[in-house]
Amino acid sequence: MTSFSSSDSTNSQQPSSEQNVLGWEGFTLTLPAYWTLASFGGDRAKGNFRITDEDGTRIEVVWETPKGTPNLERSIENLSRAWEKEATKKKQRFSLANNPPIVINARRKKEQLINFGWKGDSKDPMAAHGWGVGWHCAECGRVVVAHMVGRGRETSGTAQRLASEIFSSMECHNHGGWDTWSVFGFQVDIPENFALKLGKLQTGKIEMEWENPRPPDWWMTPQWWGRRPERIGVQRLSAANLVLIDQDMKTWAKRMVPRCNKKYLFIFDEHNSTDDQLFFTGKTWNLRQRLSETVWRILLRRSRQEIRATVWRDENDNKLLFAFFDLTEKNEHVQNDVLDSIETHTLVE
């Protein structure tokens, strides 16, 4: 599991009407302001992520993609026994809630949808009760279990209603072939066949890369011979005014971009760049790979796989953004679609 710190501060005094959207591995859900992604692990087929507020863990989501029909009820029972055992060790109260109305099945239309909940020590400031839902989605094949922890300062009814709002907003797959990735005020849409290969979410900087891997039987398909996997990468850097305090964006980008990715060597494109948007072309560092790709391209009479990058500044949000695209000619349109989808904003402090 990867964990990290948020690039935006939290504030428990913010009004409950403030919200943000988390998008991760095909999931989307609407959260109260300053509930942020704290750690993640796995991939689209099997994984987990954890959401925290200013006091610690708030929501945990786990999923897997079983080959057969899962026994979701048994999985929930096993989780409940584990929670009860932990409470017994701490000599705390523990009781299960009887099918609490967290998510209405008719609304979600999921297979084996189960609502669950528990109540513990009402004086426990961190985990006084918990509410969750599990389901099997026939469309994406995933089994999902999502659980929210209620604080001691919250009544069980308040926490239950909040869990209902959050999990009712939750989707476990996209509906148009594009996944929404949204975290810390940064949002981008990526084709669902691109898998996350790098996720660095640090204070002041977000860096993410996705790869469209070659099929397992790629050696039987001439279009993949001598080709590298397609990749998309994005970066967001905070405090642009401080980064550019003694230099312009062009000077900074020409110095930083050529060494920002170990896989590529980027070269500044003076002809197409403007004051507002800077462009770069690229090539792989691997000389053997470049030679192999050139040979196969000549033999198969196909177009070159272009590597392109762009840098721009979001004046309203005071951010610097960088995106690169290593795509085949078939997917060249993806570049503009991804760039058009990018949104960035600062969580209100």
C-alpha positions in Angstrom: 0.0 0.0 0.0 1.2 3.5 -0.9 0.6 6.3 1.6 1.3 10.0 1.4 0.4 13.3 2.9 -2.1 15.7 1.4 -1.0 18.8 -0.5 -3.9 20.7 1.0 -4.5 21.4 4.6 -7.5 20.1 6.5 -10.0 22.1 8.6 -12.6 20.6 10.7 -14.5 23.9 11.0 -15.5 23.9 7.3 -19.2 23.8 6.6 -20.6 20.4 5.8 -21.9 21.7 2.4 -18.3 21.8 1.1 -17.6 18.7 -1.0 -15.0 17.1 -3.2 -15.0 14.2 -5.6 -12.6 11.3 -5.3 -11.9 9.3 -8.5 -9.6 6.3 -8.3 -9.3 3.0 -10.3 -12.8 3.4 -11.8 -14.4 4.4 -8.5 -16.0 7.8 -8.0 -17.6 9.1 -4.8 -18.5 12.5 -3.3 -16.9 13.3 0.1 -17.1 16.1 2.6 -14.5 18.7 2.2 -11.0 17.8 3.3 -11.7 14.1 3.4 -8.8 13.0 1.2 -7.1 9.9 -0.2 -4.5 8.8 2.4 -3.2 5.5 1.0 -3.9 3.1 -1.9 -2.8 -0.4 -3.1 -3.4 -3.0 -5.7 -4.9 -2.3 -9.2 -8.2 -2.3 -11.0 -8.8 -6.0 -10.5 -8.0 -6.1 -6.7 -7.0 -3.4 -4.4 -8.0 -0.9 -1.7 -7.8 2.7 -0.7 -8.3 4.6 2.6 -9.7 8.1 3.1 -9.0 10.2 6.1 -10.2 13.4 7.8 -8.3 15.6 10.2 -8.5 12.9 12.9 -7.5 9.8 11.0 -9.1 7.0 9.0 -12.7 7.6 7.9 -13.4 5.3 5.0 -11.9 2.1 3.7 -12.8 0.6 0.4 -11.6 -2.9 -0.7 -12.4 -4.7 -3.9 -11.6 -7.8 -5.9 -12.7 -9.5 -9.1 -13.5 -13.1 -8.4 -13.9 -15.7 -11.1 -17.0 -17.3 -9.7 -20.1 -15.9 -7.9 -18.9 -14.6 -4.6 -20.5 -15.2 -1.2 -20.7 -11.6 -0.1 -22.7 -12.3 3.0 -20.0 -14.6 4.3 -17.3 -12.0 3.7 -19.3 -9.4 5.7 -19.7 -11.9 8.5 -16.0 -12.5 8.6 -15.3 -8.8 8.8 -17.8 -8.4 11.6 -16.2 -11.2 13.6 -12.8 -9.5 13.2 -14.2 -6.2 14.5 -15.9 -7.9 17.4 -12.7 -9.8 18.3 -10.8 -6.5 18.3 -13.4 -4.8 20.6 -13.3 -7.8 23.0 -9.5 -7.4 23.3 -10.0 -3.7 24.2 -12.9 -4.7 26.6 -15.2 -2.4 24.6 -18.9 -2.8 23.8 -19.8 -4.2 20.4 -23.1 -5.0 18.7 -24.2 -5.4 15.1 -26.9 -3.3 13.6 -29.7 -5.2 11.9 -29.6 -4.4 8.2 -29.3 -0.6 8.5 -30.7 1.4 5.5 -27.4 2.7 4.1 -27.9 2.1 0.3 -31.2 1.2 -1.2 -30.8 -1.8 -3.5 -33.5 -0.7 -5.9 -31.5 2.5 -6.5 -28.1 0.8 -7.1 -29.4 -2.4 -8.8 -26.4 -4.4 -7.6 -26.2 -8.1 -7.0 -26.0 -9.3 -3.4 -26.1 -5.8 -2.0 -25.7 -5.9 1.8 -25.9 -3.0 4.2 -24.1 -3.5 7.6 -23.2 -1.6 10.7 -22.0 -1.9 14.2 -22.0 0.1 17.4 -19.2 0.2 20.0 -18.1 2.4 22.8 -19.9 5.7 22.3 -17.1 7.5 24.2 -14.5 6.3 21.7 -13.4 9.5 19.9 -12.0 7.7 16.9 -14.3 4.6 16.3 -17.6 4.7 18.2 -19.6 3.0 15.4 -19.3 2.0 11.8 -21.5 1.8 8.7 -21.0 0.2 5.3 -22.2 -1.5 2.3 -21.0 -4.4 0.0 -22.1 -5.5 -3.4 -21.2 -7.5 -6.5 -21.4 -5.6 -9.7 -22.3 -7.7 -12.7 -21.2 -5.1 -15.2 -17.6 -4.6 -14.0 -17.3 -7.9 -12.2 -16.0 -6.4 -9.0 -17.0 -7.2 -5.4 -16.8 -4.0 -3.4 -16.9 -3.5 0.4 -17.0 0.1 1.6 -17.0 1.0 5.3 -17.1 4.3 7.2 -16.1 4.9 10.8 -18.2 7.1 13.0 -16.6 9.3 15.7 -17.6 9.5 19.3 -18.7 13.1 18.9 -21.2 12.0 16.2 -24.4 10.2 17.1 -24.9 6.9 15.3 -27.8 8.4 13.4 -25.7 11.3 12.1 -22.9 9.0 11.0 -25.3 6.6 9.4 -26.9 9.3 7.3 -23.5 10.6 6.2 -22.4 7.0 5.2 -25.7 6.7 3.2 -25.0 10.0 1.3 -21.4 9.0 0.5 -22.0 5.4 -0.5 -25.2 6.2 -2.5 -23.0 8.6 -4.6 -20.4 5.9 -5.2 -19.9 4.3 -8.6 -17.6 1.3 -9.2 -17.1 1.7 -12.9 -17.3 4.3 -15.7 -20.1 4.5 -18.2 -18.2 5.8 -21.3 -14.9 4.1 -21.5 -13.0 6.8 -19.6 -12.0 6.7 -15.9 -12.1 9.9 -13.9 -9.1 10.3 -11.6 -9.7 13.0 -9.1 -7.6 13.8 -6.0 -6.6 16.9 -4.0 -8.4 19.2 -6.4 -6.9 17.7 -9.5 -9.0 15.8 -12.0 -8.3 14.1 -15.3 -10.1 11.6 -17.5 -8.0 8.7 -18.8 -9.1 5.8 -21.2 -10.0 2.8 -19.1 -7.6 0.5 -20.8 -4.7 2.5 -19.4 -3.5 1.2 -16.0 -2.0 3.3 -13.3 1.8 2.7 -13.2 2.9 5.6 -11.0 1.1 7.6 -8.3 3.2 10.1 -6.3 0.9 12.4 -4.3 3.2 14.6 -2.3 2.9 18.0 -0.6 2.8 20.5 -3.4 3.2 18.0 -6.2 1.0 15.4 -7.9 2.6 13.0 -10.4 0.7 10.2 -12.2 1.4 7.9 -15.1 -0.7 5.3 -16.9 0.3 2.6 -19.4 -1.7 0.8 -22.0 0.2 -2.5 -22.0 0.8 -4.7 -25.0 -1.6 -7.7 -25.1 -0.2 -11.0 -23.7 -0.1 -12.5 -27.3 1.5 -9.3 -28.8 4.1 -11.3 -30.7 1.4 -12.8 -32.8 0.1 -9.3 -33.8 2.4 -7.5 -36.3 1.1 -4.1 -35.2 2.8 -4.6 -31.9 6.1 -5.8 -33.2 8.9 -3.4 -32.2 6.4 -1.2 -30.3 6.6 0.1 -26.8 3.5 0.3 -24.6 1.6 3.5 -24.8 1.9 5.9 -21.8 0.2 9.0 -20.5 1.7 11.1 -17.7 0.5 14.3 -15.8 2.1 16.4 -13.1 0.7 19.3 -11.1 3.0 21.6 -9.2 1.7 24.0 -6.6 2.8 27.6 -5.8 3.6 28.6 -9.4 4.2 32.2 -8.3 7.1 31.0 -6.0 8.5 28.6 -8.6 8.6 31.4 -11.2 9.6 34.2 -8.8 13.0 34.8 -10.5 12.4 33.2 -13.9 9.8 32.9 -16.6 7.9 29.7 -17.4 9.9 29.1 -20.6 13.3 29.2 -18.8 12.0 27.0 -16.1 10.4 24.4 -18.4 13.4 24.2 -20.8 15.6 23.3 -17.7 13.2 21.0 -15.9 11.2 19.1 -18.5 14.2 17.3 -20.3 15.1 15.5 -17.1 11.6 15.0 -15.5 11.2 11.4 -16.8 13.8 8.8 -16.9 12.2 7.0 -19.9 12.3 10.0 -22.3 14.5 12.8 -23.5 12.3 15.8 -24.2 13.4 18.6 -26.6 11.8 22.1 -26.6 9.6 22.8 -29.6 10.3 26.5 -30.2 8.2 26.7 -33.4 4.8 25.6 -31.9 5.2 27.0 -28.4 3.4 30.2 -27.3 3.7 32.4 -24.2 0.8 30.5 -22.6 1.6 26.9 -23.6 5.0 25.3 -24.2 5.5 22.2 -26.3 8.1 19.5 -26.3 8.9 16.5 -28.5 10.5 13.4 -27.1 12.4 10.2 -27.8 13.3 7.2 -25.6 16.6 7.1 -23.8 17.1 3.5 -24.8 19.2 3.4 -28.0 18.6 -0.3 -28.6 14.8 0.3 -28.4 15.0 3.3 -30.8 16.9 1.2 -33.4 14.5 -1.7 -33.1 11.5 0.5 -33.5 13.1 2.2 -36.6 13.8 -1.1 -38.2 10.2 -2.5 -37.6 8.7 0.8 -38.7 10.5 0.6 -42.1 9.7 -3.1 -42.6 6.0 -2.7 -41.7 5.7 0.7 -43.3 4.0 2.3 -40.4 4.0 5.8 -38.8 6.4 6.7 -36.0 5.0 6.5 -32.5 5.2 10.2 -31.4 6.2 11.4 -28.0 4.8 14.8 -27.1 4.6 17.0 -24.0 3.1 20.3 -23.0 3.5 22.7 -20.1 1.1 25.4 -19.1 0.2 27.6 -16.1 -3.2 27.8 -14.4 -3.2 31.4 -13.4 -6.5 31.1 -11.4 -5.3 28.2 -9.3 -1.6 29.2 -9.2 -0.5 25.8 -10.5 2.1 24.6 -13.1 1.0 21.6 -15.2 2.9 19.2 -17.4 1.5 16.3 -19.5 3.2 13.9 -21.8 1.8 11.4 -24.4 3.5 8.4 -25.9 0.7 7.2 -28.2 0.3 5.3 -31.5 -1.2 7.1 -34.5 -4.5 5.2 -33.8 -4.8 7.0 -30.4 -3.4 10.4 -31.3 -6.8 12.0 -30.6 -6.5 10.9 -26.9 -4.1 13.7 -26.3 -6.6 16.5 -26.8 -9.3 14.6 -25.0 -7.1 14.2 -21.9 -6.0 17.8 -22.0 -9.6 19.1 -22.3 -10.6 17.0 -19.3 -8.1 18.4 -16.9 -9.5 20.5 -14.0 -7.6 21.9 -11.1 -8.7 23.8 -8.0 -7.5 24.5 -4.5 -9.6 23.3 -1.6 -10.9 26.2 0.3 -9.0 26.8 3.6 
